[in-house]
Amino acid sequence: MWRYSSEPVHLFILDCRSLVPMVLWFAHMREWVFILAVVSTLIFGVMAWLGLTLPVAYRMVRVLCVGSRRPRLPTWKKRKFA
Protein backbone atom coordinates (compact mmCIF):
# COMPACT_ATOMS: atom_id res chain seq x y z
CA MET A 1 0.00 0.00 0.00
CA TRP A 2 2.80 2.47 0.83
CA ARG A 3 5.20 1.27 -1.84
CA TYR A 4 4.81 4.17 -4.30
CA SER A 5 3.80 6.90 -1.87
CA SER A 6 6.99 8.95 -2.33
CA GLU A 7 6.81 9.13 -6.12
CA PRO A 8 5.34 12.24 -7.76
CA VAL A 9 1.74 12.18 -8.93
CA HIS A 10 1.23 12.04 -12.70
CA LEU A 11 -1.76 13.12 -14.73
CA PHE A 12 -1.44 11.14 -17.96
CA ILE A 13 2.22 11.81 -18.82
CA LEU A 14 2.68 15.15 -17.00
CA ASP A 15 3.95 15.58 -13.50
CA CYS A 16 1.20 17.31 -11.53
CA ARG A 17 3.62 19.94 -10.23
CA SER A 18 4.01 21.16 -13.81
CA LEU A 19 0.27 21.94 -13.93
CA VAL A 20 0.41 24.64 -11.23
CA PRO A 21 0.40 27.48 -13.84
CA MET A 22 -2.89 26.14 -15.17
CA VAL A 23 -4.39 26.65 -11.70
CA LEU A 24 -3.34 30.28 -11.92
CA TRP A 25 -5.14 30.50 -15.26
CA PHE A 26 -8.31 29.15 -13.63
CA ALA A 27 -8.10 31.99 -11.11
CA HIS A 28 -7.53 34.71 -13.75
CA MET A 29 -8.94 33.68 -17.14
CA ARG A 30 -7.35 35.91 -19.73
CA GLU A 31 -5.78 34.98 -23.05
CA TRP A 32 -2.27 36.11 -22.12
CA VAL A 33 -2.43 34.16 -18.83
CA PHE A 34 -3.52 31.06 -20.75
CA ILE A 35 -0.60 31.38 -23.18
CA LEU A 36 1.82 31.93 -20.29
CA ALA A 37 0.37 28.93 -18.44
CA VAL A 38 0.66 26.64 -21.47
CA VAL A 39 4.24 27.70 -22.19
CA SER A 40 5.32 27.30 -18.57
CA THR A 41 3.52 23.94 -18.33
CA LEU A 42 5.43 22.77 -21.39
CA ILE A 43 8.74 23.98 -19.92
CA PHE A 44 8.06 22.33 -16.55
CA GLY A 45 6.86 19.18 -18.32
CA VAL A 46 10.10 18.94 -20.31
CA MET A 47 12.11 19.53 -17.13
CA ALA A 48 10.18 16.75 -15.37
CA TRP A 49 10.71 14.46 -18.37
CA LEU A 50 14.45 15.14 -18.14
CA GLY A 51 14.34 14.36 -14.42
CA LEU A 52 15.08 17.89 -13.22
CA THR A 53 13.41 19.67 -10.36
CA LEU A 54 13.14 23.45 -10.20
CA PRO A 55 15.98 23.95 -7.65
CA VAL A 56 18.31 21.69 -9.65
CA ALA A 57 17.51 23.52 -12.89
CA TYR A 58 18.10 26.86 -11.15
CA ARG A 59 21.51 25.72 -9.95
CA MET A 60 22.42 24.49 -13.43
CA VAL A 61 21.50 27.83 -14.99
CA ARG A 62 23.42 29.69 -12.27
CA VAL A 63 26.54 27.62 -12.91
CA LEU A 64 26.22 28.21 -16.66
CA CYS A 65 25.89 31.99 -16.17
CA VAL A 66 28.30 32.59 -13.28
CA GLY A 67 30.57 29.56 -13.29
CA SER A 68 31.68 27.47 -10.37
CA ARG A 69 33.22 30.47 -8.58
CA ARG A 70 31.49 31.19 -5.25
CA PRO A 71 32.63 34.65 -4.12
CA ARG A 72 30.60 34.80 -0.87
CA LEU A 73 32.38 31.87 0.76
CA PRO A 74 34.75 32.62 3.66
CA THR A 75 38.43 32.02 2.99
CA TRP A 76 38.59 28.86 5.12
CA LYS A 77 35.78 27.25 3.10
CA LYS A 78 37.16 28.08 -0.35
CA ARG A 79 38.35 25.24 -2.53
CA LYS A 80 42.09 24.71 -2.59
CA PHE A 81 43.59 24.39 -6.06
CA ALA A 82 46.79 22.38 -6.27
N, CA, C and O atoms as a GROMACS GRO file, in nm:
protein
  328
    1MET      N    1   0.081  -0.119   0.000
    1MET     CA    2   0.000   0.000   0.000
    1MET      C    3   0.086   0.126   0.000
    1MET      O    4   0.051   0.223  -0.067
    2TRP      N    5   0.196   0.128   0.072
    2TRP     CA    6   0.280   0.247   0.083
    2TRP      C    7   0.400   0.242  -0.011
    2TRP      O    8   0.489   0.326   0.000
    3ARG      N    9   0.402   0.148  -0.102
    3ARG     CA   10   0.520   0.127  -0.184
    3ARG      C   11   0.553   0.249  -0.270
    3ARG      O   12   0.669   0.289  -0.275
    4TYR      N   13   0.456   0.308  -0.337
    4TYR     CA   14   0.482   0.417  -0.430
    4TYR      C   15   0.437   0.552  -0.374
    4TYR      O   16   0.408   0.643  -0.451
    5SER      N   17   0.432   0.566  -0.246
    5SER     CA   18   0.380   0.690  -0.187
    5SER      C   19   0.476   0.808  -0.200
    5SER      O   20   0.432   0.922  -0.188
    6SER      N   21   0.605   0.784  -0.223
    6SER     CA   22   0.699   0.895  -0.233
    6SER      C   23   0.721   0.941  -0.377
    6SER      O   24   0.791   1.040  -0.399
    7GLU      N   25   0.664   0.873  -0.473
    7GLU     CA   26   0.681   0.913  -0.612
    7GLU      C   27   0.585   1.026  -0.647
    7GLU      O   28   0.477   1.036  -0.588
    8PRO      N   29   0.623   1.112  -0.741
    8PRO     CA   30   0.534   1.224  -0.776
    8PRO      C   31   0.408   1.175  -0.846
    8PRO      O   32   0.408   1.070  -0.910
    9VAL      N   33   0.303   1.252  -0.833
    9VAL     CA   34   0.174   1.218  -0.893
    9VAL      C   35   0.176   1.260  -1.039
    9VAL      O   36   0.222   1.370  -1.072
   10HIS      N   37   0.127   1.174  -1.127
   10HIS     CA   38   0.123   1.204  -1.270
   10HIS      C   39  -0.021   1.209  -1.318
   10HIS      O   40  -0.105   1.127  -1.278
   11LEU      N   41  -0.049   1.304  -1.404
   11LEU     CA   42  -0.176   1.312  -1.473
   11LEU      C   43  -0.146   1.285  -1.620
   11LEU      O   44  -0.089   1.369  -1.689
   12PHE      N   45  -0.183   1.167  -1.666
   12PHE     CA   46  -0.144   1.114  -1.796
   12PHE      C   47   0.008   1.105  -1.800
   12PHE      O   48   0.065   1.020  -1.732
   13ILE      N   49   0.077   1.190  -1.878
   13ILE     CA   50   0.222   1.182  -1.882
   13ILE      C   51   0.290   1.298  -1.812
   13ILE      O   52   0.412   1.301  -1.800
   14LEU      N   53   0.211   1.396  -1.764
   14LEU     CA   54   0.268   1.515  -1.700
   14LEU      C   55   0.275   1.499  -1.550
   14LEU      O   56   0.185   1.443  -1.487
   15ASP      N   57   0.384   1.548  -1.494
   15ASP     CA   58   0.395   1.558  -1.350
   15ASP      C   59   0.296   1.665  -1.302
   15ASP      O   60   0.288   1.772  -1.363
   16CYS      N   61   0.223   1.637  -1.197
   16CYS     CA   62   0.120   1.731  -1.153
   16CYS      C   63   0.177   1.864  -1.105
   16CYS      O   64   0.106   1.965  -1.106
   17ARG      N   65   0.303   1.866  -1.062
   17ARG     CA   66   0.362   1.994  -1.023
   17ARG      C   67   0.380   2.086  -1.142
   17ARG      O   68   0.387   2.208  -1.124
   18SER      N   69   0.387   2.031  -1.262
   18SER     CA   70   0.401   2.116  -1.381
   18SER      C   71   0.268   2.180  -1.421
   18SER      O   72   0.266   2.267  -1.507
   19LEU      N   73   0.158   2.138  -1.360
   19LEU     CA   74   0.027   2.194  -1.393
   19LEU      C   75  -0.013   2.309  -1.302
   19LEU      O   76  -0.125   2.359  -1.314
   20VAL      N   77   0.072   2.353  -1.214
   20VAL     CA   78   0.041   2.464  -1.123
   20VAL      C   79   0.010   2.593  -1.200
   20VAL      O   80  -0.081   2.665  -1.159
   21PRO      N   81   0.080   2.626  -1.310
   21PRO     CA   82   0.040   2.748  -1.384
   21PRO      C   83  -0.101   2.742  -1.439
   21PRO      O   84  -0.165   2.847  -1.455
   22MET      N   85  -0.152   2.624  -1.468
   22MET     CA   86  -0.289   2.614  -1.516
   22MET      C   87  -0.389   2.652  -1.406
   22MET      O   88  -0.496   2.705  -1.435
   23VAL      N   89  -0.354   2.624  -1.282
   23VAL     CA   90  -0.439   2.665  -1.170
   23VAL      C   91  -0.445   2.817  -1.162
   23VAL      O   92  -0.550   2.874  -1.133
   24LEU      N   93  -0.334   2.882  -1.189
   24LEU     CA   94  -0.334   3.028  -1.192
   24LEU      C   95  -0.423   3.080  -1.304
   24LEU      O   96  -0.488   3.184  -1.289
   25TRP      N   97  -0.427   3.010  -1.417
   25TRP     CA   98  -0.514   3.050  -1.526
   25TRP      C   99  -0.661   3.035  -1.487
   25TRP      O  100  -0.744   3.116  -1.526
   26PHE      N  101  -0.694   2.930  -1.409
   26PHE     CA  102  -0.831   2.915  -1.363
   26PHE      C  103  -0.873   3.030  -1.272
   26PHE      O  104  -0.991   3.066  -1.267
   27ALA      N  105  -0.779   3.088  -1.200
   27ALA     CA  106  -0.810   3.199  -1.111
   27ALA      C  107  -0.825   3.331  -1.187
   27ALA      O  108  -0.901   3.418  -1.146
   28HIS      N  109  -0.752   3.345  -1.299
   28HIS     CA  110  -0.753   3.471  -1.375
   28HIS      C  111  -0.758   3.436  -1.522
   28HIS      O  112  -0.654   3.427  -1.587
   29MET      N  113  -0.877   3.417  -1.577
   29MET     CA  114  -0.894   3.368  -1.714
   29MET      C  115  -0.883   3.481  -1.815
   29MET      O  116  -0.980   3.549  -1.847
   30ARG      N  117  -0.762   3.498  -1.864
   30ARG     CA  118  -0.735   3.591  -1.973
   30ARG      C  119  -0.652   3.515  -2.076
   30ARG      O  120  -0.592   3.413  -2.045
   31GLU      N  121  -0.650   3.567  -2.198
   31GLU     CA  122  -0.578   3.498  -2.305
   31GLU      C  123  -0.428   3.495  -2.279
   31GLU      O  124  -0.364   3.392  -2.300
   32TRP      N  125  -0.370   3.606  -2.234
   32TRP     CA  126  -0.227   3.610  -2.212
   32TRP      C  127  -0.186   3.521  -2.095
   32TRP      O  128  -0.076   3.466  -2.096
   33VAL      N  129  -0.272   3.505  -1.995
   33VAL     CA  130  -0.243   3.416  -1.883
   33VAL      C  131  -0.249   3.271  -1.930
   33VAL      O  132  -0.170   3.188  -1.885
   34PHE      N  133  -0.343   3.241  -2.021
   34PHE     CA  134  -0.352   3.106  -2.075
   34PHE      C  135  -0.226   3.071  -2.154
   34PHE      O  136  -0.172   2.962  -2.139
   35ILE      N  137  -0.180   3.163  -2.239
   35ILE     CA  138  -0.060   3.138  -2.318
   35ILE      C  139   0.060   3.120  -2.226
   35ILE      O  140   0.141   3.030  -2.246
   36LEU      N  141   0.072   3.206  -2.125
   36LEU     CA  142   0.182   3.193  -2.030
   36LEU      C  143   0.174   3.061  -1.953
   36LEU      O  144   0.277   2.999  -1.928
   37ALA      N  145   0.053   3.018  -1.917
   37ALA     CA  146   0.036   2.893  -1.844
   37ALA      C  147   0.072   2.773  -1.931
   37ALA      O  148   0.135   2.679  -1.883
   38VAL      N  149   0.033   2.775  -2.058
   38VAL     CA  150   0.066   2.664  -2.147
   38VAL      C  151   0.216   2.655  -2.171
   38VAL      O  152   0.274   2.546  -2.168
   39VAL      N  153   0.279   2.770  -2.195
   39VAL     CA  154   0.424   2.770  -2.219
   39VAL      C  155   0.499   2.723  -2.095
   39VAL      O  156   0.591   2.642  -2.105
   40SER      N  157   0.462   2.772  -1.979
   40SER     CA  158   0.532   2.730  -1.857
   40SER      C  159   0.502   2.584  -1.823
   40SER      O  160   0.589   2.516  -1.769
   41THR      N  161   0.381   2.536  -1.853
   41THR     CA  162   0.352   2.394  -1.832
   41THR      C  163   0.438   2.308  -1.924
   41THR      O  164   0.487   2.203  -1.883
   42LEU      N  165   0.456   2.352  -2.047
   42LEU     CA  166   0.543   2.277  -2.139
   42LEU      C  167   0.688   2.276  -2.090
   42LEU      O  168   0.754   2.173  -2.095
   43ILE      N  169   0.736   2.390  -2.043
   43ILE     CA  170   0.874   2.398  -1.992
   43ILE      C  171   0.890   2.308  -1.870
   43ILE      O  172   0.986   2.232  -1.862
   44PHE      N  173   0.797   2.318  -1.774
   44PHE     CA  174   0.806   2.233  -1.655
   44PHE      C  175   0.788   2.086  -1.689
   44PHE      O  176   0.849   2.000  -1.626
   45GLY      N  177   0.705   2.056  -1.789
   45GLY     CA  178   0.686   1.918  -1.832
   45GLY      C  179   0.812   1.860  -1.892
   45GLY      O  180   0.847   1.744  -1.867
   46VAL      N  181   0.882   1.939  -1.973
   46VAL     CA  182   1.010   1.894  -2.031
   46VAL      C  183   1.114   1.875  -1.921
   46VAL      O  184   1.191   1.779  -1.923
   47MET      N  185   1.116   1.968  -1.825
   47MET     CA  186   1.211   1.954  -1.714
   47MET      C  187   1.182   1.827  -1.634
   47MET      O  188   1.275   1.757  -1.594
   48ALA      N  189   1.054   1.797  -1.610
   48ALA     CA  190   1.018   1.675  -1.537
   48ALA      C  191   1.052   1.551  -1.619
   48ALA      O  192   1.093   1.449  -1.563
   49TRP      N  193   1.036   1.558  -1.750
   49TRP     CA  194   1.071   1.446  -1.837
   49TRP      C  195   1.221   1.420  -1.835
   49TRP      O  196   1.265   1.306  -1.845
   50LEU      N  197   1.299   1.528  -1.823
   50LEU     CA  198   1.445   1.514  -1.814
   50LEU      C  199   1.490   1.473  -1.676
   50LEU      O  200   1.607   1.439  -1.657
   51GLY      N  201   1.400   1.475  -1.578
   51GLY     CA  202   1.434   1.436  -1.442
   51GLY      C  203   1.487   1.550  -1.356
   51GLY      O  204   1.551   1.526  -1.254
   52LEU      N  205   1.460   1.672  -1.396
   52LEU     CA  206   1.508   1.789  -1.322
   52LEU      C  207   1.397   1.847  -1.236
   52LEU      O  208   1.281   1.852  -1.276
   53THR      N  209   1.434   1.890  -1.117
   53THR     CA  210   1.341   1.967  -1.036
   53THR      C  211   1.376   2.114  -1.053
   53THR      O  212   1.479   2.148  -1.110
   54LEU      N  213   1.290   2.201  -1.004
   54LEU     CA  214   1.314   2.345  -1.020
   54LEU      C  215   1.442   2.392  -0.951
   54LEU      O  216   1.517   2.469  -1.012
   55PRO      N  217   1.472   2.350  -0.826
   55PRO     CA  218   1.598   2.395  -0.765
   55PRO      C  219   1.722   2.345  -0.840
   55PRO      O  220   1.821   2.418  -0.851
   56VAL      N  221   1.717   2.223  -0.891
   56VAL     CA  222   1.831   2.169  -0.965
   56VAL      C  223   1.850   2.246  -1.095
   56VAL      O  224   1.963   2.279  -1.132
   57ALA      N  225   1.741   2.275  -1.165
   57ALA     CA  226   1.751   2.352  -1.289
   57ALA      C  227   1.803   2.493  -1.262
   57ALA      O  228   1.881   2.546  -1.341
   58TYR      N  229   1.760   2.553  -1.151
   58TYR     CA  230   1.810   2.686  -1.115
   58TYR      C  231   1.961   2.683  -1.091
   58TYR      O  232   2.033   2.772  -1.137
   59ARG      N  233   2.008   2.582  -1.020
   59ARG     CA  234   2.151   2.572  -0.995
   59ARG      C  235   2.230   2.550  -1.124
   59ARG      O  236   2.339   2.603  -1.139
   60MET      N  237   2.174   2.471  -1.216
   60MET     CA  238   2.242   2.449  -1.343
   60MET      C  239   2.254   2.578  -1.424
   60MET      O  240   2.358   2.605  -1.483
   61VAL      N  241   2.147   2.656  -1.426
   61VAL     CA  242   2.150   2.783  -1.499
   61VAL      C  243   2.246   2.880  -1.432
   61VAL      O  244   2.318   2.954  -1.501
   62ARG      N  245   2.249   2.881  -1.299
   62ARG     CA  246   2.342   2.969  -1.227
   62ARG      C  247   2.486   2.933  -1.257
   62ARG      O  248   2.569   3.022  -1.277
   63VAL      N  249   2.517   2.804  -1.261
   63VAL     CA  250   2.654   2.762  -1.291
   63VAL      C  251   2.690   2.797  -1.434
   63VAL      O  252   2.804   2.834  -1.462
   64LEU      N  253   2.594   2.785  -1.527
   64LEU     CA  254   2.622   2.821  -1.666
   64LEU      C  255   2.647   2.972  -1.680
   64LEU      O  256   2.733   3.012  -1.758
   65CYS      N  257   2.574   3.053  -1.606
   65CYS     CA  258   2.589   3.199  -1.617
   65CYS      C  259   2.710   3.250  -1.540
   65CYS      O  260   2.786   3.332  -1.592
   66VAL      N  261   2.728   3.204  -1.416
   66VAL     CA  262   2.830   3.259  -1.328
   66VAL      C  263   2.957   3.175  -1.328
   66VAL      O  264   3.067   3.229  -1.319
   67GLY      N  265   2.942   3.046  -1.339
   67GLY     CA  266   3.057   2.956  -1.329
   67GLY      C  267   3.059   2.894  -1.191
   67GLY      O  268   2.969   2.916  -1.110
   68SER      N  269   3.161   2.816  -1.166
   68SER     CA  270   3.168   2.746  -1.037
   68SER      C  271   3.230   2.832  -0.927
   68SER      O  272   3.246   2.785  -0.815
   69ARG      N  273   3.263   2.957  -0.957
   69ARG     CA  274   3.322   3.047  -0.858
   69ARG      C  275   3.214   3.089  -0.759
   69ARG      O  276   3.105   3.129  -0.799
   70ARG      N  277   3.244   3.082  -0.631
   70ARG     CA  278   3.149   3.119  -0.526
   70ARG      C  279   3.211   3.230  -0.442
   70ARG      O  280   3.278   3.200  -0.343
   71PRO      N  281   3.190   3.356  -0.476
   71PRO     CA  282   3.263   3.465  -0.412
   71PRO      C  283   3.221   3.493  -0.268
   71PRO      O  284   3.296   3.558  -0.196
   72ARG      N  285   3.107   3.448  -0.222
   72ARG     CA  286   3.060   3.480  -0.088
   72ARG      C  287   3.107   3.380   0.017
   72ARG      O  288   3.069   3.392   0.134
   73LEU      N  289   3.189   3.283  -0.021
   73LEU     CA  290   3.238   3.187   0.076
   73LEU      C  291   3.352   3.248   0.158
   73LEU      O  292   3.433   3.323   0.103
   74PRO      N  293   3.360   3.217   0.287
   74PRO     CA  294   3.475   3.262   0.366
   74PRO      C  295   3.603   3.195   0.316
   74PRO      O  296   3.599   3.093   0.247
   75THR      N  297   3.716   3.252   0.352
   75THR     CA  298   3.843   3.202   0.299
   75THR      C  299   3.874   3.060   0.345
   75THR      O  300   3.940   2.986   0.273
   76TRP      N  301   3.828   3.021   0.464
   76TRP     CA  302   3.859   2.886   0.512
   76TRP      C  303   3.771   2.780   0.446
   76TRP      O  304   3.799   2.661   0.457
   77LYS      N  305   3.664   2.821   0.378
   77LYS     CA  306   3.578   2.725   0.310
   77LYS      C  307   3.602   2.720   0.159
   77LYS      O  308   3.539   2.640   0.090
   78LYS      N  309   3.690   2.804   0.108
   78LYS     CA  310   3.716   2.808  -0.035
   78LYS      C  311   3.791   2.681  -0.077
   78LYS      O  312   3.866   2.622   0.000
   79ARG      N  313   3.768   2.643  -0.201
   79ARG     CA  314   3.834   2.524  -0.253
   79ARG      C  315   3.982   2.553  -0.275
   79ARG      O  316   4.019   2.661  -0.322
   80LYS      N  317   4.065   2.457  -0.241
   80LYS     CA  318   4.209   2.471  -0.259
   80LYS      C  319   4.248   2.411  -0.393
   80LYS      O  320   4.218   2.294  -0.420
   81PHE      N  321   4.312   2.488  -0.477
   81PHE     CA  322   4.359   2.439  -0.606
   81PHE      C  323   4.506   2.404  -0.593
   81PHE      O  324   4.585   2.481  -0.539
   82ALA      N  325   4.542   2.287  -0.641
   82ALA     CA  326   4.679   2.238  -0.627
   82ALA      C  327   4.774   2.302  -0.724
   82ALA      O  328   4.893   2.270  -0.724
   0.00000   0.00000   0.00000
